[in-house]
Amino acid sequence: MKSAAREWGPDGITINMILPGWHATALTGYQQNPGQPPFAPVLESGATMESVAEFVVAVAAMPNVSGQVFNFDSRILPL
């Protein structure tokens, strides 16, 4: 991530990663309980696809942010 940001930065290209967390989609529909995430969020509810999309647009509009990883999820995975 950071090496790509360093490489493409001089060309004015920003490189960021957004990890949206688990969401019920057509790809997760095969699971036994597709409405239940594998790990519950520590906040009352997880992020919606709409809020993730809004965040993606906001990050894309930031010209001076590059080489960052954004974990858009409140789940804490067990070690």
N, C-alpha and C positions, 0 to 999 in steps of 0.2 A: 504494500500500500504506500508506504512512505517513499520507497525507491521510485515507484511510478510517479508519484507527485513531484519528486525532484527532477525526474527525467522530462516530464511534460510541462512542468511549471513555466519554464522560459518561453514556451509557446502560448502561454495564457490559458492552459487547460488545467482545470482543477480535478483532482481525483479524491473521492471520498467513498466510504462504505457505510451503508445503513442496514442494520440488522433488525428487521421488523418484528421478530419473534414469531411464534406459532399462530396461525389463523385458520379457521375452518374454510376450506376452499374445495374446488373440484379435485385437487390433487390429494387432499387429506380425507376425502369422502370414503375411501376404502377402509379406514380405521373403524374399530368396533364402536367407539364413542366419538364421532367426529366433532361434536360440540364441546368436548372437554379437552383443554390443552393438556399435554403430558405433565406439566408442572404448573400449578396455580400461581397467578401473579400475587405479589405481596401487597399490591394496592387492591382496591375493591374490584377493579375491572382492568382488563388488558387494553391495549391500544386497538382502535378500530382501523380498518383498512383506509377509511377516509382520513383519519388523523395521521396515518403513516404517509399518505399521498400529500397532505398539506405540508408535512415536515420535509419530504423530498423536494417539493417546490421551493420551500424556504431555504434549504441548504444550497440548492442549485442557484439561487439568486444571490448568494454570498460570494463576492468575487475574491475575497481574501482568506477563504477557508479551504485548505487542501491537505491531504494526507491524514485525514481523521477517520476514526471508526466510531459510529454512533450506534449504541445499543438501545434501540427504541422498544424496550421491553422491561417489565418490572419483575419478571420471574427470577428466582435465584435457584440455579441448578445445583443439585447435590454434588459434592466432590467425590 
